[in-house]
């Protein structure tokens, strides 16, 4: 159904870093929402 979030940093070209970047983005987003 599409993507909820796309990580488009230079490091995300390798899937090895993609999961790591996504975890950081998700954590940062959760912190902003105060959850």
PyMOL Python script that loads the backbone (N, CA, C, O; Angstrom):
from pymol import cmd

cmd.read_pdbstr("""\
ATOM      1  N   UNK A   1       0.817  -1.206   0.000  1.00  0.00           N
ATOM      2  CA  UNK A   1       0.000   0.000   0.000  1.00  0.00           C
ATOM      3  C   UNK A   1       0.851   1.255   0.000  1.00  0.00           C
ATOM      4  O   UNK A   1       0.339   2.348   0.245  1.00  0.00           O
ATOM      5  N   UNK A   2       2.135   1.119  -0.269  1.00  0.00           N
ATOM      6  CA  UNK A   2       2.996   2.296  -0.272  1.00  0.00           C
ATOM      7  C   UNK A   2       3.848   2.355   0.981  1.00  0.00           C
ATOM      8  O   UNK A   2       3.786   1.476   1.841  1.00  0.00           O
ATOM      9  N   UNK A   3       4.636   3.396   1.066  1.00  0.00           N
ATOM     10  CA  UNK A   3       5.551   3.551   2.185  1.00  0.00           C
ATOM     11  C   UNK A   3       5.040   4.595   3.171  1.00  0.00           C
ATOM     12  O   UNK A   3       4.560   5.657   2.775  1.00  0.00           O
ATOM     13  N   UNK A   4       5.147   4.283   4.445  1.00  0.00           N
ATOM     14  CA  UNK A   4       4.790   5.260   5.469  1.00  0.00           C
ATOM     15  C   UNK A   4       5.893   6.289   5.618  1.00  0.00           C
ATOM     16  O   UNK A   4       5.641   7.467   5.871  1.00  0.00           O
ATOM     17  N   UNK A   5       7.140   5.811   5.453  1.00  0.00           N
ATOM     18  CA  UNK A   5       8.284   6.699   5.603  1.00  0.00           C
ATOM     19  C   UNK A   5       9.395   6.240   4.671  1.00  0.00           C
ATOM     20  O   UNK A   5       9.618   5.040   4.509  1.00  0.00           O
ATOM     21  N   UNK A   6      10.081   7.176   4.068  1.00  0.00           N
ATOM     22  CA  UNK A   6      11.201   6.832   3.204  1.00  0.00           C
ATOM     23  C   UNK A   6      12.456   7.477   3.763  1.00  0.00           C
ATOM     24  O   UNK A   6      12.490   8.679   4.025  1.00  0.00           O
ATOM     25  N   UNK A   7      13.483   6.665   3.940  1.00  0.00           N
ATOM     26  CA  UNK A   7      14.755   7.192   4.412  1.00  0.00           C
ATOM     27  C   UNK A   7      15.613   7.499   3.194  1.00  0.00           C
ATOM     28  O   UNK A   7      15.958   6.594   2.434  1.00  0.00           O
ATOM     29  N   UNK A   8      15.956   8.758   3.002  1.00  0.00           N
ATOM     30  CA  UNK A   8      16.667   9.155   1.792  1.00  0.00           C
ATOM     31  C   UNK A   8      17.976   9.858   2.109  1.00  0.00           C
ATOM     32  O   UNK A   8      18.294  10.895   1.528  1.00  0.00           O
ATOM     33  N   UNK A   9      18.728   9.286   3.032  1.00  0.00           N
ATOM     34  CA  UNK A   9      20.036   9.852   3.346  1.00  0.00           C
ATOM     35  C   UNK A   9      21.083   9.210   2.447  1.00  0.00           C
ATOM     36  O   UNK A   9      20.842   8.130   1.907  1.00  0.00           O
ATOM     37  N   UNK A  10      22.224   9.836   2.275  1.00  0.00           N
ATOM     38  CA  UNK A  10      23.276   9.262   1.424  1.00  0.00           C
ATOM     39  C   UNK A  10      23.661   7.842   1.835  1.00  0.00           C
ATOM     40  O   UNK A  10      24.008   7.025   0.982  1.00  0.00           O
ATOM     41  N   UNK A  11      23.604   7.545   3.123  1.00  0.00           N
ATOM     42  CA  UNK A  11      24.005   6.222   3.604  1.00  0.00           C
ATOM     43  C   UNK A  11      22.996   5.133   3.282  1.00  0.00           C
ATOM     44  O   UNK A  11      23.313   3.945   3.353  1.00  0.00           O
ATOM     45  N   UNK A  12      21.788   5.531   2.929  1.00  0.00           N
ATOM     46  CA  UNK A  12      20.717   4.560   2.762  1.00  0.00           C
ATOM     47  C   UNK A  12      20.827   3.768   1.465  1.00  0.00           C
ATOM     48  O   UNK A  12      19.993   2.902   1.200  1.00  0.00           O
ATOM     49  N   UNK A  13      21.833   4.049   0.661  1.00  0.00           N
ATOM     50  CA  UNK A  13      22.004   3.287  -0.573  1.00  0.00           C
ATOM     51  C   UNK A  13      22.287   1.823  -0.275  1.00  0.00           C
ATOM     52  O   UNK A  13      21.900   0.948  -1.049  1.00  0.00           O
ATOM     53  N   UNK A  14      22.953   1.550   0.827  1.00  0.00           N
ATOM     54  CA  UNK A  14      23.183   0.162   1.202  1.00  0.00           C
ATOM     55  C   UNK A  14      22.115  -0.259   2.191  1.00  0.00           C
ATOM     56  O   UNK A  14      21.835   0.457   3.153  1.00  0.00           O
ATOM     57  N   UNK A  15      21.521  -1.408   1.961  1.00  0.00           N
ATOM     58  CA  UNK A  15      20.442  -1.868   2.827  1.00  0.00           C
ATOM     59  C   UNK A  15      20.948  -2.141   4.237  1.00  0.00           C
ATOM     60  O   UNK A  15      20.159  -2.199   5.180  1.00  0.00           O
ATOM     61  N   UNK A  16      22.255  -2.310   4.386  1.00  0.00           N
ATOM     62  CA  UNK A  16      22.839  -2.549   5.712  1.00  0.00           C
ATOM     63  C   UNK A  16      22.556  -1.370   6.632  1.00  0.00           C
ATOM     64  O   UNK A  16      22.268  -1.559   7.814  1.00  0.00           O
ATOM     65  N   UNK A  17      22.637  -0.159   6.100  1.00  0.00           N
ATOM     66  CA  UNK A  17      22.423   1.034   6.911  1.00  0.00           C
ATOM     67  C   UNK A  17      20.948   1.425   6.980  1.00  0.00           C
ATOM     68  O   UNK A  17      20.539   2.169   7.872  1.00  0.00           O
ATOM     69  N   UNK A  18      20.158   0.924   6.043  1.00  0.00           N
ATOM     70  CA  UNK A  18      18.760   1.349   5.960  1.00  0.00           C
ATOM     71  C   UNK A  18      17.990   1.047   7.246  1.00  0.00           C
ATOM     72  O   UNK A  18      17.252   1.896   7.745  1.00  0.00           O
ATOM     73  N   UNK A  19      18.162  -0.150   7.774  1.00  0.00           N
ATOM     74  CA  UNK A  19      17.460  -0.514   8.998  1.00  0.00           C
ATOM     75  C   UNK A  19      17.893   0.349  10.165  1.00  0.00           C
ATOM     76  O   UNK A  19      17.077   0.742  10.998  1.00  0.00           O
ATOM     77  N   UNK A  20      19.183   0.640  10.218  1.00  0.00           N
ATOM     78  CA  UNK A  20      19.740   1.467  11.284  1.00  0.00           C
ATOM     79  C   UNK A  20      19.168   2.887  11.198  1.00  0.00           C
ATOM     80  O   UNK A  20      18.727   3.451  12.199  1.00  0.00           O
ATOM     81  N   UNK A  21      19.183   3.449   9.995  1.00  0.00           N
ATOM     82  CA  UNK A  21      18.655   4.801   9.789  1.00  0.00           C
ATOM     83  C   UNK A  21      17.168   4.853  10.135  1.00  0.00           C
ATOM     84  O   UNK A  21      16.695   5.812  10.744  1.00  0.00           O
ATOM     85  N   UNK A  22      16.435   3.807   9.738  1.00  0.00           N
ATOM     86  CA  UNK A  22      15.004   3.792  10.005  1.00  0.00           C
ATOM     87  C   UNK A  22      14.739   3.778  11.505  1.00  0.00           C
ATOM     88  O   UNK A  22      13.828   4.451  11.988  1.00  0.00           O
ATOM     89  N   UNK A  23      15.541   3.007  12.240  1.00  0.00           N
ATOM     90  CA  UNK A  23      15.369   2.940  13.691  1.00  0.00           C
ATOM     91  C   UNK A  23      15.603   4.311  14.321  1.00  0.00           C
ATOM     92  O   UNK A  23      14.878   4.718  15.229  1.00  0.00           O
ATOM     93  N   UNK A  24      16.620   5.017  13.831  1.00  0.00           N
ATOM     94  CA  UNK A  24      16.920   6.352  14.361  1.00  0.00           C
ATOM     95  C   UNK A  24      15.795   7.331  14.034  1.00  0.00           C
ATOM     96  O   UNK A  24      15.374   8.114  14.886  1.00  0.00           O
ATOM     97  N   UNK A  25      15.316   7.278  12.798  1.00  0.00           N
ATOM     98  CA  UNK A  25      14.240   8.175  12.391  1.00  0.00           C
ATOM     99  C   UNK A  25      12.976   7.907  13.197  1.00  0.00           C
ATOM    100  O   UNK A  25      12.295   8.836  13.632  1.00  0.00           O
ATOM    101  N   UNK A  26      12.671   6.626  13.391  1.00  0.00           N
ATOM    102  CA  UNK A  26      11.472   6.265  14.129  1.00  0.00           C
ATOM    103  C   UNK A  26      11.576   6.738  15.574  1.00  0.00           C
ATOM    104  O   UNK A  26      10.599   7.226  16.142  1.00  0.00           O
ATOM    105  N   UNK A  27      12.752   6.595  16.165  1.00  0.00           N
ATOM    106  CA  UNK A  27      12.958   7.029  17.543  1.00  0.00           C
ATOM    107  C   UNK A  27      12.823   8.546  17.657  1.00  0.00           C
ATOM    108  O   UNK A  27      12.210   9.054  18.596  1.00  0.00           O
ATOM    109  N   UNK A  28      13.396   9.259  16.698  1.00  0.00           N
ATOM    110  CA  UNK A  28      13.330  10.718  16.710  1.00  0.00           C
ATOM    111  C   UNK A  28      11.885  11.184  16.533  1.00  0.00           C
ATOM    112  O   UNK A  28      11.444  12.135  17.179  1.00  0.00           O
ATOM    113  N   UNK A  29      11.159  10.504  15.655  1.00  0.00           N
ATOM    114  CA  UNK A  29       9.773  10.859  15.402  1.00  0.00           C
ATOM    115  C   UNK A  29       8.921  10.602  16.649  1.00  0.00           C
ATOM    116  O   UNK A  29       8.054  11.405  16.991  1.00  0.00           O
ATOM    117  N   UNK A  30       9.172   9.493  17.316  1.00  0.00           N
ATOM    118  CA  UNK A  30       8.424   9.163  18.531  1.00  0.00           C
ATOM    119  C   UNK A  30       8.708  10.194  19.623  1.00  0.00           C
ATOM    120  O   UNK A  30       7.812  10.569  20.379  1.00  0.00           O
ATOM    121  N   UNK A  31       9.950  10.646  19.699  1.00  0.00           N
ATOM    122  CA  UNK A  31      10.328  11.634  20.706  1.00  0.00           C
ATOM    123  C   UNK A  31       9.609  12.964  20.452  1.00  0.00           C
ATOM    124  O   UNK A  31       9.180  13.636  21.390  1.00  0.00           O
ATOM    125  N   UNK A  32       9.486  13.330  19.183  1.00  0.00           N
ATOM    126  CA  UNK A  32       8.791  14.574  18.836  1.00  0.00           C
ATOM    127  C   UNK A  32       7.322  14.504  19.227  1.00  0.00           C
ATOM    128  O   UNK A  32       6.743  15.492  19.678  1.00  0.00           O
ATOM    129  N   UNK A  33       6.727  13.333  19.050  1.00  0.00           N
ATOM    130  CA  UNK A  33       5.308  13.170  19.356  1.00  0.00           C
ATOM    131  C   UNK A  33       5.079  12.994  20.850  1.00  0.00           C
ATOM    132  O   UNK A  33       3.939  13.024  21.313  1.00  0.00           O
ATOM    133  N   UNK A  34       6.145  12.813  21.596  1.00  0.00           N
ATOM    134  CA  UNK A  34       6.032  12.676  23.038  1.00  0.00           C
ATOM    135  C   UNK A  34       5.541  11.318  23.485  1.00  0.00           C
ATOM    136  O   UNK A  34       5.004  11.184  24.584  1.00  0.00           O
ATOM    137  N   UNK A  35       5.721  10.286  22.633  1.00  0.00           N
ATOM    138  CA  UNK A  35       5.299   8.953  23.037  1.00  0.00           C
ATOM    139  C   UNK A  35       6.438   8.241  23.716  1.00  0.00           C
ATOM    140  O   UNK A  35       6.287   7.093  24.135  1.00  0.00           O
TER     141      UNK A  35
END
""", "prot")
cmd.dss("prot")
cmd.show_as("cartoon", "prot")
cmd.util.cbc("prot")
cmd.orient("prot")
